[in-house]
Amino acid sequence: MKKILIYTLIIFTGLVTSSCKKFLEVQPLDRVPASQLLTDVNGVRVLLANLYSRVPMEDFVYNPGKWFSYYRESNGYIEPGFGTTFYTDESTASTGTGVGPTNDGYWGYDAIRQTNLFIEQLPQVAMSDQQRAGLVAEGRFIRAYMYFGLAKRYGGVPLIERSQEYIPGSDNANLFVPRSTEKATWSYILSELDSAAMALPTSRTAVEGQYRVTKWAALALKSRVALHAASVAKYWSRAPLTGTAVDQGLVGGMTAADATNFYQQCIDASAAVISQSGKGLYRPTPANRAEAAKNFQDIFQNPAGADVEVLLKKGYIDGQTTLLQGHTVDVFYNPSQTNPGGLYYGRFSPTLNLVDLFEDYSDNGQGRSVPLVTRLDGNESDVVANPVNFDVNKPYKQYDNLSDIFAGKDARLHASIIVPGSTWKGVTIIMQGGLVRQDGSKIVYTNGSAPGRDGRTYFALGASALSGLSAFHNIGANADQNFSCSGFSLKKFLQEGKNVPGFYFSSTQDFIDIRLAEVFLNYAEAVVEGGVGDATLAATYLNALRRRAAHTDNIPLSLANVLKERRVEMAFEGQRYWDMIRRRENHTMFQGSRRQILVPVIDLRQPTPKYIFVRANNFYDERANGQNFQQWFYYRPIPGVSTNRLIQNPNY
């Protein structure tokens, strides 16, 4: 039976016509006779849109525990998507998640075959040489992105540049392409992006925007790929493996010289984008901190307004009326108090680990993180396993309001994360985990109540009704856990000024895949790590990001500063997981480790109640006795080795 694939072409309105906001049923290219594949330019555009939809972009509908563009299981259960951040130390799902490797099963050779067929059939279509060259370049970009999706999961993979043909009666040995080395795979991807960049246009029409690739998108992706390859080459020995795949260089096998070469390629590609693309940071010189926070928030809730910084993005249409083609970020991840009416909400819990990274505005020229001040004795390393058991007699610093502890913090914190006591959609967001009674006894993780010395009644979770609170209710209840389990909630990506209906897939804000800020950070990291490039320029780019966040100092170029800025600038954008993978940090970071949370508690022992803040382990990590990541998880198991004759990765 023929398999019919349904794709939306909304992100390619410049490719086809204005009528393409509806769905087209497109037969996969490997199921259609070659003579029918490409007959005219309009058919080419439809098929190209099909290929764009197969790009392994980890966007708002990506689920790392399932697969790409994952919407629902056969039983109709809705998945939220957008979850690599939950596999890191920067956030967790409010229902709890483990940290291990992603398990999306990506093995994109069907899409690579379709791309190869597309490129091969273009000479049959009547068009100008310039049009054809540009379309071939788009095909090569798409194919390179697909191979990047493979390489960062598996290491060296089979490199198939032409469509394969099954020959009846033959042993078809040509179909069994062996894995290339990891080095050759990375080099191939980078070479393909170079070739694509040479033929791609430097700009697109306003209608096409950043949805369709340009020369600069190709070079920006090269910047990302080259940095990944360089890091693997440099840090593979942090988590060495053994076995046949290692012996043959299918994983590992790269040298310090290879790392230097890849760092240089990252620098060159980044420099070209920065100096020649005409792109710039969105609103780079705010007048004050409040303006800086608003500007940074606007990049993500309204990406169309920040196109000056965007190099590649993906669009969506409203999934209420067009078969699941929107996304669910606003539905699943709005805090409980501003739930738009869905069954699931409040399911994104940023960690204290991340919040502590954001600086204040002392601007001492060092760029150091400034952890939240919870104690009078300065002991911010005191983290309780279970806040139910915290010692009320320890010297906790007292605050008048929930939000006071966050005053003066980096604008990017307030633009990315909803903190306790902040205002969101005109509502004061209450995230409170307990209270201390007048006699020193306490209620934690349960919504009891107690009188204060002022005669008023106070509630452990901050409000008497569930509609008035956004955290710590139903901890451990999993399916019913629609409240933050960390004391923080997501702001980045959510639309503050739009009331999205509580229907799944009703969100339509664009997903930014690559923006100039990442290219700045790639350049800076490559300079520091590779010992090549212009250190003065790298420091300039690093400080430009800080200036956009309203900092006034210039910090020195150092690896610690670059990596810290990367974490606060790119939080939740899908970079952290792969940064830890390429730098081989996961297996040392997660050895029975617990991610941390912040539990605000109201203390009724004072004449006027005060708030104290308890550092604690994430409930779900503590229940699991910590999170672990094994060394061999850096490479995923090769699928189908019993039939495709490929050498398996170590330990599988």
Summary of the structure (lengths in Angstrom):
residues: 652
radius of gyration: 25.5
end to end distance: 34.0
largest distance: 90.3
contacts: 2251
relative contact order: 0.14
helix: 38%
strand: 12%
